[in-house]
Amino acid sequence: ARYTTNKGRLPDALIEDMRQRFTDSEEYLTTRKVRDEEKFRKE
């Protein structure tokens, strides 16, 4: 578990870590392949 004191904003490093961990486990979490990953990375 990770905790932050930034109210309403997660640190960029934590967000990138979450993205990487999701990408690593996506094959176990989704039932269909996503054609365009970038549409989920709106910044």
C-alpha positions as CSV (number, residue, x, y, z in Angstrom):
1,A,0.0,0.0,0.0
2,R,1.1,3.5,-0.7
3,Y,0.0,6.7,1.0
4,T,0.2,10.3,0.0
5,T,-0.5,13.6,1.7
6,N,-1.2,15.4,-1.5
7,K,-4.8,16.3,-1.3
8,G,-6.6,15.6,-4.6
9,R,-3.4,14.9,-6.6
10,L,-1.3,11.8,-6.8
11,P,2.4,12.2,-7.5
12,D,3.4,11.6,-11.1
13,A,5.8,8.8,-10.2
14,L,3.0,7.0,-8.4
15,I,0.6,7.4,-11.4
16,E,3.3,6.0,-13.8
17,D,3.9,3.1,-11.4
18,M,0.2,2.3,-11.4
19,R,0.1,2.4,-15.2
20,Q,3.0,0.1,-15.4
21,R,1.6,-2.4,-12.9
22,F,-1.8,-2.3,-14.7
23,T,-0.1,-3.0,-18.1
24,D,1.8,-5.9,-16.5
25,S,-1.4,-7.5,-15.2
26,E,-3.8,-6.4,-17.9
27,E,-3.9,-9.8,-19.6
28,Y,-5.3,-11.3,-16.3
29,L,-7.8,-8.4,-15.8
30,T,-9.4,-7.9,-19.2
31,T,-11.4,-10.2,-21.4
32,R,-10.8,-8.3,-24.7
33,K,-7.7,-6.7,-26.1
34,V,-7.7,-2.9,-26.2
35,R,-6.8,-1.7,-29.7
36,D,-5.7,1.8,-28.8
37,E,-4.1,2.1,-25.4
38,E,-3.5,5.8,-25.8
39,K,-7.2,6.7,-25.5
40,F,-7.0,5.6,-21.9
41,R,-3.9,7.7,-21.2
42,K,-5.5,11.1,-21.4
43,E,-3.3,13.6,-19.6
